[in-house]
Amino acid sequence: MIIDFKELERRAGIHFMGQQPMAMDNTLSYDFNLAMDAQPGLVTVSNSGIPAFLTTYIDPKMIEVLVSPIKAAEAVGSEVKKGDWITETAMFPVVESTGQTAAYGDYSNSGSTGVNTNFPQRQSFHYQTVSQWGEKELERAGAARIDWASRVGIASVLTLNKFQNKTYLFGVAGLQNYGMLNDPALPANLTPGTKAAGGTTWSTVAGKPNATALEVLEDIQAMFWNLQVRLNGNVDTDSKMTLISSPSAAVAKTFVNEFGLNVEDYLKQAYPNLTWKTVPEYKTGSGEQIQLVVDEIEGQRTWDCCFTEKMRAHPVVVEMSSFQQKKSQGTWGTVLYRPAAVQGMLGI
């Protein structure tokens, strides 16, 4: 059977331009010029995938980057407001009773009593931070499921509180504003006892014990003995006390003696009302610092972390396509009422 392409063109309007009649029989002869109008190679880049972002999952849970914990106020045990954000100076009256006696006589006027007062002062320090966010910034972050405005707000709170914590520890230079570690009224730090393994430290750089459980206890007992001598009967082993150290120094609580008892077991027996608290900043450039503090005597606390204002949020300012907000706080540092009730040791 022979197909006449010319006849098909005439009768049906089917055009085979430039093609020759093709025999249709069992042997099927082909004209390989047919369909040569198809593109023999790719115009686009060879590919068998899709854009990677179409198969990328964004977890809606935000993972916070860790910062060292804010623990100064927790270690002191109290955070107190003094004055307000316009208060520049605070006075803390100290009253001391005075008197003397004389042998009794019906007509004698000997003997006298009186009061002596001091007015130590502290200066406040006020500080601020400013949060800013733009409309396009919000939209872009929203595409990644991040609430940008609230995250900026969280960052401002953390920034202020980290600085507040630092003032509780070190005060503010140039002002009568001191901290737990540098108040000029603090008694001098003791030096730890020399350990059998050498040096004065409780542990080595690798974290292995350099001191025995007994040697750690002897250092703590030395601090307590100094408190007893200085306070002259106003503290005993049942008094409520706080031992403050860095987290790494607190590992010494687990040091065990040959009988299987650790330092913490000994302390619970010897000082039943003693609490051990940790503050990262007690690992100082001069060595590990520890402090033993009598929490209160006759109802008067030994020290307080004090502030004038916590988290004062000022108005949100609307710009042409952005926003900003100022937040501020004020600090007195740590106010030490009874320096004699604190004993430190440096270099453990």
Rosetta blueprint (number, residue, H / E / L):
1 M L
2 I E
3 I L
4 D L
5 F H
6 K H
7 E H
8 L H
9 E H
10 R H
11 R H
12 A H
13 G L
14 I L
15 H L
16 F L
17 M L
18 G L
19 Q L
20 Q L
21 P L
22 M L
23 A E
24 M L
25 D L
26 N L
27 T L
28 L L
29 S L
30 Y L
31 D L
32 F L
33 N L
34 L L
35 A L
36 M L
37 D L
38 A L
39 Q L
40 P L
41 G L
42 L L
43 V L
44 T L
45 V L
46 S L
47 N L
48 S L
49 G L
50 I L
51 P L
52 A H
53 F H
54 L H
55 T H
56 T L
57 Y L
58 I L
59 D L
60 P L
61 K L
62 M L
63 I L
64 E L
65 V L
66 L L
67 V L
68 S L
69 P L
70 I L
71 K L
72 A H
73 A H
74 E H
75 A H
76 V H
77 G L
78 S L
79 E E
80 V E
81 K E
82 K L
83 G L
84 D L
85 W L
86 I L
87 T L
88 E L
89 T E
90 A E
91 M E
92 F L
93 P L
94 V E
95 V E
96 E E
97 S E
98 T E
99 G E
100 Q E
101 T L
102 A L
103 A L
104 Y L
105 G L
106 D L
107 Y L
108 S L
109 N L
110 S L
111 G L
112 S E
113 T E
114 G E
115 V E
116 N E
117 T E
118 N E
119 F L
120 P L
121 Q E
122 R E
123 Q E
124 S L
125 F E
126 H E
127 Y E
128 Q E
129 T E
130 V E
131 S E
132 Q E
133 W E
134 G E
135 E H
136 K H
137 E H
138 L H
139 E H
140 R H
141 A H
142 G H
143 A H
144 A L
145 R L
146 I L
147 D L
148 W H
149 A H
150 S H
151 R H
152 V H
153 G H
154 I H
155 A H
156 S H
157 V H
158 L H
159 T H
160 L H
161 N H
162 K H
163 F H
164 Q H
165 N H
166 K H
167 T H
168 Y H
169 L H
170 F H
171 G L
172 V L
173 A L
174 G L
175 L L
176 Q L
177 N L
178 Y E
179 G L
180 M L
181 L L
182 N L
183 D L
184 P L
185 A L
186 L L
187 P L
188 A L
189 N L
190 L E
191 T L
192 P L
193 G L
194 T L
195 K L
196 A L
197 A L
198 G L
199 G L
200 T L
201 T L
202 W L
203 S E
204 T L
205 V L
206 A L
207 G L
208 K L
209 P E
210 N L
211 A L
212 T L
213 A H
214 L H
215 E H
216 V H
217 L H
218 E H
219 D H
220 I H
221 Q H
222 A H
223 M H
224 F H
225 W H
226 N H
227 L H
228 Q H
229 V H
230 R H
231 L H
232 N L
233 G L
234 N L
235 V L
236 D L
237 T L
238 D L
239 S L
240 K L
241 M E
242 T E
243 L E
244 I E
245 S E
246 S L
247 P L
248 S L
249 A H
250 A H
251 V H
252 A H
253 K H
254 T H
255 F L
256 V E
257 N L
258 E L
259 F L
260 G L
261 L L
262 N E
263 V H
264 E H
265 D H
266 Y H
267 L H
268 K H
269 Q H
270 A H
271 Y L
272 P L
273 N L
274 L E
275 T E
276 W E
277 K E
278 T E
279 V L
280 P H
281 E H
282 Y H
283 K E
284 T E
285 G L
286 S L
287 G E
288 E E
289 Q E
290 I E
291 Q E
292 L E
293 V E
294 V E
295 D L
296 E E
297 I E
298 E L
299 G L
300 Q E
301 R E
302 T L
303 W E
304 D E
305 C E
306 C E
307 F E
308 T E
309 E E
310 K E
311 M E
312 R E
313 A E
314 H E
315 P E
316 V E
317 V E
318 V E
319 E L
320 M L
321 S L
322 S E
323 F E
324 Q E
325 Q E
326 K E
327 K E
328 S E
329 Q E
330 G E
331 T E
332 W E
333 G E
334 T E
335 V E
336 L E
337 Y L
338 R L
339 P H
340 A H
341 A H
342 V E
343 Q E
344 G E
345 M E
346 L E
347 G L
348 I L
